[in-house]
Amino acid sequence: MTRQEIFDLLYDDPEVYRPPFEAESALLEVTHGCSWGKCAFCDFARDAYFHFDMEAIENKIKLLSYVIDGNDRLYLLGCNPFCVPSGRLMRIFDLVHKHLPSVESISMYARADDINRKSWSDIMAMKHEGLADLHVGVESGSDAVLRLHNKGETSFDIARALDTLESCEIGYNLTAIIGLGGRSLSDEHAVKTAAFLSRLRPISIWCMNLKIWPDTPLYRMAESGAFDQLTPLESAREERKMLSLMEMEKECYYVDSTLLNKYTLSARLPSLKDSALDNLDRLIAEEEAAEGN
């Protein structure tokens, strides 16, 4: 069997979605879709949610053993595999260690409520079995923005989940969405997201510009005029305000892969914050000149 034939059997979806920080990780399909599936902005909300059965997961792990090439990091695919019951996740970890002995660290996406539903002892047990860090969608530090998009979590819920990870000494990578408040909540979104992120100690922060996907609740809100989307330039200005207000205590990696829909901005924070702001200012000025603004 060729490597391509193995990859074709490993992944049911033709496109594999994983954070940019997991580019070098081995990938294992565990769940499909999102257990919440109600966020107004999310294209994945239309996907059916289900767990792959344990036999299918073990078969995928065995296939992965032929192509893992000694990789020591494994990323579990799915919108939020951490929602899987703790006992089932532990069985998956056991199968990973049985068939993929090179794997030392495991990561995946998690909603805050997935973390809050698990006991401290279960999370610690998973840490001892290789859970190194999680990717958590903050999206916004503003409760008004979170309610607008039916996130199903408050900033308090998210903070409580991340505090739990801190207490377990498990790292976390965060995502935020520039422009998620639209024009009416842009200032609040920038200010409160900056304040929220500043009290945390993430490994990384991945920002992305809001994209309105067809057939989502947000698309219908925009069509009706209930949501006024920022232009790319306005989004860059919003990000500039947010970044200028962020005061990170611990060094972390910051990246926006969608700046003005054509640039990637990356920096270590707080050490290279001023450099990142200078680059943002230059790109904003160039865009303003091109648009005549």
Contacts in CASP RR format, 6 or more apart in sequence:
PFRMAT RR
TARGET T0000
AUTHOR 0000-0000-0000
METHOD contacts of the structure
MODEL  1
MTRQEIFDLLYDDPEVYRPPFEAESALLEVTHGCSWGKCAFCDFARDAYF
HFDMEAIENKIKLLSYVIDGNDRLYLLGCNPFCVPSGRLMRIFDLVHKHL
PSVESISMYARADDINRKSWSDIMAMKHEGLADLHVGVESGSDAVLRLHN
KGETSFDIARALDTLESCEIGYNLTAIIGLGGRSLSDEHAVKTAAFLSRL
RPISIWCMNLKIWPDTPLYRMAESGAFDQLTPLESAREERKMLSLMEMEK
ECYYVDSTLLNKYTLSARLPSLKDSALDNLDRLIAEEEAAEGN
1 66 0 8 1.000
3 66 0 8 1.000
3 67 0 8 1.000
6 63 0 8 1.000
6 66 0 8 1.000
6 67 0 8 1.000
7 67 0 8 1.000
9 60 0 8 1.000
9 63 0 8 1.000
10 27 0 8 1.000
10 28 0 8 1.000
10 29 0 8 1.000
10 60 0 8 1.000
10 63 0 8 1.000
10 64 0 8 1.000
10 67 0 8 1.000
11 27 0 8 1.000
11 29 0 8 1.000
11 77 0 8 1.000
12 29 0 8 1.000
12 32 0 8 1.000
13 29 0 8 1.000
13 32 0 8 1.000
16 27 0 8 1.000
16 77 0 8 1.000
17 44 0 8 1.000
17 77 0 8 1.000
17 78 0 8 1.000
18 25 0 8 1.000
18 27 0 8 1.000
18 75 0 8 1.000
18 77 0 8 1.000
19 109 0 8 1.000
19 135 0 8 1.000
19 173 0 8 1.000
19 175 0 8 1.000
19 206 0 8 1.000
20 206 0 8 1.000
20 255 0 8 1.000
20 257 0 8 1.000
21 135 0 8 1.000
21 173 0 8 1.000
21 203 0 8 1.000
21 204 0 8 1.000
21 206 0 8 1.000
21 253 0 8 1.000
22 73 0 8 1.000
22 75 0 8 1.000
22 107 0 8 1.000
22 135 0 8 1.000
24 71 0 8 1.000
24 73 0 8 1.000
25 71 0 8 1.000
25 73 0 8 1.000
25 74 0 8 1.000
25 75 0 8 1.000
25 107 0 8 1.000
26 64 0 8 1.000
26 68 0 8 1.000
26 71 0 8 1.000
26 73 0 8 1.000
26 74 0 8 1.000
26 75 0 8 1.000
26 100 0 8 1.000
26 103 0 8 1.000
27 74 0 8 1.000
27 75 0 8 1.000
27 77 0 8 1.000
28 57 0 8 1.000
28 60 0 8 1.000
28 61 0 8 1.000
28 64 0 8 1.000
28 74 0 8 1.000
28 75 0 8 1.000
28 76 0 8 1.000
28 77 0 8 1.000
28 96 0 8 1.000
29 52 0 8 1.000
29 57 0 8 1.000
29 60 0 8 1.000
29 77 0 8 1.000
29 78 0 8 1.000
30 51 0 8 1.000
30 52 0 8 1.000
30 57 0 8 1.000
30 76 0 8 1.000
30 77 0 8 1.000
30 78 0 8 1.000
30 81 0 8 1.000
30 84 0 8 1.000
30 92 0 8 1.000
30 108 0 8 1.000
31 49 0 8 1.000
31 50 0 8 1.000
31 51 0 8 1.000
31 52 0 8 1.000
31 76 0 8 1.000
31 77 0 8 1.000
31 78 0 8 1.000
31 79 0 8 1.000
31 80 0 8 1.000
31 81 0 8 1.000
31 83 0 8 1.000
31 84 0 8 1.000
32 47 0 8 1.000
32 48 0 8 1.000
32 49 0 8 1.000
32 50 0 8 1.000
32 52 0 8 1.000
32 78 0 8 1.000
33 44 0 8 1.000
33 47 0 8 1.000
33 48 0 8 1.000
33 49 0 8 1.000
33 50 0 8 1.000
33 78 0 8 1.000
33 79 0 8 1.000
34 42 0 8 1.000
34 44 0 8 1.000
34 45 0 8 1.000
34 47 0 8 1.000
34 49 0 8 1.000
34 78 0 8 1.000
34 79 0 8 1.000
34 80 0 8 1.000
34 111 0 8 1.000
35 49 0 8 1.000
35 79 0 8 1.000
35 80 0 8 1.000
35 83 0 8 1.000
35 111 0 8 1.000
35 114 0 8 1.000
36 80 0 8 1.000
36 111 0 8 1.000
36 113 0 8 1.000
36 152 0 8 1.000
37 44 0 8 1.000
37 45 0 8 1.000
37 49 0 8 1.000
37 79 0 8 1.000
38 45 0 8 1.000
38 150 0 8 1.000
38 152 0 8 1.000
39 45 0 8 1.000
39 149 0 8 1.000
39 150 0 8 1.000
39 151 0 8 1.000
39 152 0 8 1.000
40 148 0 8 1.000
40 149 0 8 1.000
40 150 0 8 1.000
40 216 0 8 1.000
40 217 0 8 1.000
40 218 0 8 1.000
40 221 0 8 1.000
41 149 0 8 1.000
41 177 0 8 1.000
41 180 0 8 1.000
41 210 0 8 1.000
41 212 0 8 1.000
41 213 0 8 1.000
41 216 0 8 1.000
41 217 0 8 1.000
41 218 0 8 1.000
42 213 0 8 1.000
42 216 0 8 1.000
43 213 0 8 1.000
43 216 0 8 1.000
44 79 0 8 1.000
45 216 0 8 1.000
46 215 0 8 1.000
46 216 0 8 1.000
47 79 0 8 1.000
49 79 0 8 1.000
51 84 0 8 1.000
51 88 0 8 1.000
52 60 0 8 1.000
54 88 0 8 1.000
54 91 0 8 1.000
54 92 0 8 1.000
54 95 0 8 1.000
57 92 0 8 1.000
57 95 0 8 1.000
58 95 0 8 1.000
58 99 0 8 1.000
61 95 0 8 1.000
61 96 0 8 1.000
61 99 0 8 1.000
61 100 0 8 1.000
62 99 0 8 1.000
64 99 0 8 1.000
64 100 0 8 1.000
65 99 0 8 1.000
65 100 0 8 1.000
68 100 0 8 1.000
68 102 0 8 1.000
68 103 0 8 1.000
70 102 0 8 1.000
71 102 0 8 1.000
71 103 0 8 1.000
72 102 0 8 1.000
72 103 0 8 1.000
72 104 0 8 1.000
72 105 0 8 1.000
73 103 0 8 1.000
73 104 0 8 1.000
73 105 0 8 1.000
73 106 0 8 1.000
73 107 0 8 1.000
73 132 0 8 1.000
74 96 0 8 1.000
74 100 0 8 1.000
74 103 0 8 1.000
74 105 0 8 1.000
74 106 0 8 1.000
74 107 0 8 1.000
75 106 0 8 1.000
75 107 0 8 1.000
75 108 0 8 1.000
76 92 0 8 1.000
76 106 0 8 1.000
76 107 0 8 1.000
76 108 0 8 1.000
77 108 0 8 1.000
78 108 0 8 1.000
78 109 0 8 1.000
79 109 0 8 1.000
80 108 0 8 1.000
80 109 0 8 1.000
80 110 0 8 1.000
80 111 0 8 1.000
80 114 0 8 1.000
81 89 0 8 1.000
81 108 0 8 1.000
81 109 0 8 1.000
81 110 0 8 1.000
82 89 0 8 1.000
82 108 0 8 1.000
82 109 0 8 1.000
82 110 0 8 1.000
82 111 0 8 1.000
82 114 0 8 1.000
82 115 0 8 1.000
82 118 0 8 1.000
82 134 0 8 1.000
83 110 0 8 1.000
83 111 0 8 1.000
83 114 0 8 1.000
83 117 0 8 1.000
84 92 0 8 1.000
86 118 0 8 1.000
86 119 0 8 1.000
86 122 0 8 1.000
86 123 0 8 1.000
86 125 0 8 1.000
86 126 0 8 1.000
87 122 0 8 1.000
89 126 0 8 1.000
90 125 0 8 1.000
90 126 0 8 1.000
90 129 0 8 1.000
93 106 0 8 1.000
93 126 0 8 1.000
93 129 0 8 1.000
93 130 0 8 1.000
93 131 0 8 1.000
94 129 0 8 1.000
96 103 0 8 1.000
96 106 0 8 1.000
97 103 0 8 1.000
97 129 0 8 1.000
104 130 0 8 1.000
105 130 0 8 1.000
105 132 0 8 1.000
105 133 0 8 1.000
106 129 0 8 1.000
106 130 0 8 1.000
106 131 0 8 1.000
106 132 0 8 1.000
107 131 0 8 1.000
107 132 0 8 1.000
107 133 0 8 1.000
107 134 0 8 1.000
107 135 0 8 1.000
107 173 0 8 1.000
108 134 0 8 1.000
108 135 0 8 1.000
109 134 0 8 1.000
109 135 0 8 1.000
109 136 0 8 1.000
109 137 0 8 1.000
110 134 0 8 1.000
110 135 0 8 1.000
110 136 0 8 1.000
110 161 0 8 1.000
111 136 0 8 1.000
111 137 0 8 1.000
111 153 0 8 1.000
112 136 0 8 1.000
112 137 0 8 1.000
112 153 0 8 1.000
112 157 0 8 1.000
112 158 0 8 1.000
112 160 0 8 1.000
112 161 0 8 1.000
112 162 0 8 1.000
113 152 0 8 1.000
113 153 0 8 1.000
113 157 0 8 1.000
113 161 0 8 1.000
114 161 0 8 1.000
115 123 0 8 1.000
115 134 0 8 1.000
115 136 0 8 1.000
115 161 0 8 1.000
115 162 0 8 1.000
115 164 0 8 1.000
115 165 0 8 1.000
116 157 0 8 1.000
116 160 0 8 1.000
116 161 0 8 1.000
116 164 0 8 1.000
120 164 0 8 1.000
120 167 0 8 1.000
120 168 0 8 1.000
123 131 0 8 1.000
123 164 0 8 1.000
123 165 0 8 1.000
123 168 0 8 1.000
123 170 0 8 1.000
124 168 0 8 1.000
127 168 0 8 1.000
127 169 0 8 1.000
127 170 0 8 1.000
131 170 0 8 1.000
132 170 0 8 1.000
132 171 0 8 1.000
133 170 0 8 1.000
133 171 0 8 1.000
133 172 0 8 1.000
133 173 0 8 1.000
133 203 0 8 1.000
134 165 0 8 1.000
134 170 0 8 1.000
134 171 0 8 1.000
134 172 0 8 1.000
134 173 0 8 1.000
135 172 0 8 1.000
135 173 0 8 1.000
135 174 0 8 1.000
135 175 0 8 1.000
136 158 0 8 1.000
136 161 0 8 1.000
136 162 0 8 1.000
136 172 0 8 1.000
136 173 0 8 1.000
136 174 0 8 1.000
136 175 0 8 1.000
137 158 0 8 1.000
137 174 0 8 1.000
137 175 0 8 1.000
137 176 0 8 1.000
138 158 0 8 1.000
138 174 0 8 1.000
138 175 0 8 1.000
138 176 0 8 1.000
138 193 0 8 1.000
138 196 0 8 1.000
138 197 0 8 1.000
139 145 0 8 1.000
139 146 0 8 1.000
139 149 0 8 1.000
139 151 0 8 1.000
139 175 0 8 1.000
139 176 0 8 1.000
139 177 0 8 1.000
139 180 0 8 1.000
140 146 0 8 1.000
140 151 0 8 1.000
140 155 0 8 1.000
140 176 0 8 1.000
140 177 0 8 1.000
140 180 0 8 1.000
140 181 0 8 1.000
140 189 0 8 1.000
140 192 0 8 1.000
140 193 0 8 1.000
140 196 0 8 1.000
141 155 0 8 1.000
141 158 0 8 1.000
141 189 0 8 1.000
141 192 0 8 1.000
141 193 0 8 1.000
141 195 0 8 1.000
141 196 0 8 1.000
141 197 0 8 1.000
142 155 0 8 1.000
142 181 0 8 1.000
142 185 0 8 1.000
142 188 0 8 1.000
142 189 0 8 1.000
142 192 0 8 1.000
142 193 0 8 1.000
143 154 0 8 1.000
143 155 0 8 1.000
144 185 0 8 1.000
144 188 0 8 1.000
145 180 0 8 1.000
145 181 0 8 1.000
145 185 0 8 1.000
145 188 0 8 1.000
145 189 0 8 1.000
145 192 0 8 1.000
146 152 0 8 1.000
146 153 0 8 1.000
146 154 0 8 1.000
146 155 0 8 1.000
148 181 0 8 1.000
148 185 0 8 1.000
148 227 0 8 1.000
149 180 0 8 1.000
149 218 0 8 1.000
150 217 0 8 1.000
155 192 0 8 1.000
155 196 0 8 1.000
158 196 0 8 1.000
159 196 0 8 1.000
159 199 0 8 1.000
159 200 0 8 1.000
162 172 0 8 1.000
162 200 0 8 1.000
165 171 0 8 1.000
165 172 0 8 1.000
166 201 0 8 1.000
171 202 0 8 1.000
171 203 0 8 1.000
172 200 0 8 1.000
172 202 0 8 1.000
172 203 0 8 1.000
173 202 0 8 1.000
173 203 0 8 1.000
173 204 0 8 1.000
173 205 0 8 1.000
173 206 0 8 1.000
174 197 0 8 1.000
174 200 0 8 1.000
174 202 0 8 1.000
174 204 0 8 1.000
174 205 0 8 1.000
174 206 0 8 1.000
175 205 0 8 1.000
175 206 0 8 1.000
175 207 0 8 1.000
175 208 0 8 1.000
176 193 0 8 1.000
176 197 0 8 1.000
176 205 0 8 1.000
176 206 0 8 1.000
176 207 0 8 1.000
176 208 0 8 1.000
176 242 0 8 1.000
177 207 0 8 1.000
177 208 0 8 1.000
177 209 0 8 1.000
177 210 0 8 1.000
178 207 0 8 1.000
178 208 0 8 1.000
178 209 0 8 1.000
178 210 0 8 1.000
178 235 0 8 1.000
178 238 0 8 1.000
178 239 0 8 1.000
178 242 0 8 1.000
178 256 0 8 1.000
178 258 0 8 1.000
179 186 0 8 1.000
179 189 0 8 1.000
179 209 0 8 1.000
179 210 0 8 1.000
179 229 0 8 1.000
179 230 0 8 1.000
179 235 0 8 1.000
179 238 0 8 1.000
180 189 0 8 1.000
180 210 0 8 1.000
181 188 0 8 1.000
181 189 0 8 1.000
182 189 0 8 1.000
182 210 0 8 1.000
182 227 0 8 1.000
182 228 0 8 1.000
182 229 0 8 1.000
182 230 0 8 1.000
183 228 0 8 1.000
183 229 0 8 1.000
183 230 0 8 1.000
183 234 0 8 1.000
184 228 0 8 1.000
186 230 0 8 1.000
186 234 0 8 1.000
186 238 0 8 1.000
187 241 0 8 1.000
189 238 0 8 1.000
189 242 0 8 1.000
190 238 0 8 1.000
190 239 0 8 1.000
190 241 0 8 1.000
190 242 0 8 1.000
190 245 0 8 1.000
191 241 0 8 1.000
191 242 0 8 1.000
191 245 0 8 1.000
193 242 0 8 1.000
194 241 0 8 1.000
194 242 0 8 1.000
194 243 0 8 1.000
194 244 0 8 1.000
194 245 0 8 1.000
194 246 0 8 1.000
195 245 0 8 1.000
197 205 0 8 1.000
197 246 0 8 1.000
197 248 0 8 1.000
198 245 0 8 1.000
198 246 0 8 1.000
198 247 0 8 1.000
198 248 0 8 1.000
198 249 0 8 1.000
201 249 0 8 1.000
201 250 0 8 1.000
201 252 0 8 1.000
202 250 0 8 1.000
202 252 0 8 1.000
203 252 0 8 1.000
203 253 0 8 1.000
204 252 0 8 1.000
204 253 0 8 1.000
204 254 0 8 1.000
204 255 0 8 1.000
205 252 0 8 1.000
205 253 0 8 1.000
205 254 0 8 1.000
205 255 0 8 1.000
205 269 0 8 1.000
206 255 0 8 1.000
206 256 0 8 1.000
206 257 0 8 1.000
207 239 0 8 1.000
207 254 0 8 1.000
207 255 0 8 1.000
207 256 0 8 1.000
207 258 0 8 1.000
208 256 0 8 1.000
208 257 0 8 1.000
208 258 0 8 1.000
209 232 0 8 1.000
209 235 0 8 1.000
209 256 0 8 1.000
209 258 0 8 1.000
209 259 0 8 1.000
209 261 0 8 1.000
210 229 0 8 1.000
210 230 0 8 1.000
210 235 0 8 1.000
211 258 0 8 1.000
212 218 0 8 1.000
212 219 0 8 1.000
212 222 0 8 1.000
212 229 0 8 1.000
213 219 0 8 1.000
218 227 0 8 1.000
221 227 0 8 1.000
222 228 0 8 1.000
222 229 0 8 1.000
230 238 0 8 1.000
232 260 0 8 1.000
232 261 0 8 1.000
232 287 0 8 1.000
233 260 0 8 1.000
233 284 0 8 1.000
233 287 0 8 1.000
233 288 0 8 1.000
233 291 0 8 1.000
233 293 0 8 1.000
235 260 0 8 1.000
236 259 0 8 1.000
236 260 0 8 1.000
236 280 0 8 1.000
236 283 0 8 1.000
236 284 0 8 1.000
236 287 0 8 1.000
237 284 0 8 1.000
239 256 0 8 1.000
239 259 0 8 1.000
239 280 0 8 1.000
240 277 0 8 1.000
240 280 0 8 1.000
240 281 0 8 1.000
240 284 0 8 1.000
243 254 0 8 1.000
243 273 0 8 1.000
243 276 0 8 1.000
243 277 0 8 1.000
243 280 0 8 1.000
244 277 0 8 1.000
246 269 0 8 1.000
246 270 0 8 1.000
246 273 0 8 1.000
247 270 0 8 1.000
248 269 0 8 1.000
248 270 0 8 1.000
248 273 0 8 1.000
251 268 0 8 1.000
251 269 0 8 1.000
251 270 0 8 1.000
251 271 0 8 1.000
252 268 0 8 1.000
252 269 0 8 1.000
253 266 0 8 1.000
253 267 0 8 1.000
253 268 0 8 1.000
253 269 0 8 1.000
254 265 0 8 1.000
254 266 0 8 1.000
254 267 0 8 1.000
254 268 0 8 1.000
254 269 0 8 1.000
254 276 0 8 1.000
255 264 0 8 1.000
255 265 0 8 1.000
255 266 0 8 1.000
256 264 0 8 1.000
256 265 0 8 1.000
256 266 0 8 1.000
257 264 0 8 1.000
259 265 0 8 1.000
259 280 0 8 1.000
259 283 0 8 1.000
260 283 0 8 1.000
260 287 0 8 1.000
263 283 0 8 1.000
265 276 0 8 1.000
265 279 0 8 1.000
265 280 0 8 1.000
265 283 0 8 1.000
266 276 0 8 1.000
267 273 0 8 1.000
267 275 0 8 1.000
267 276 0 8 1.000
269 276 0 8 1.000
END
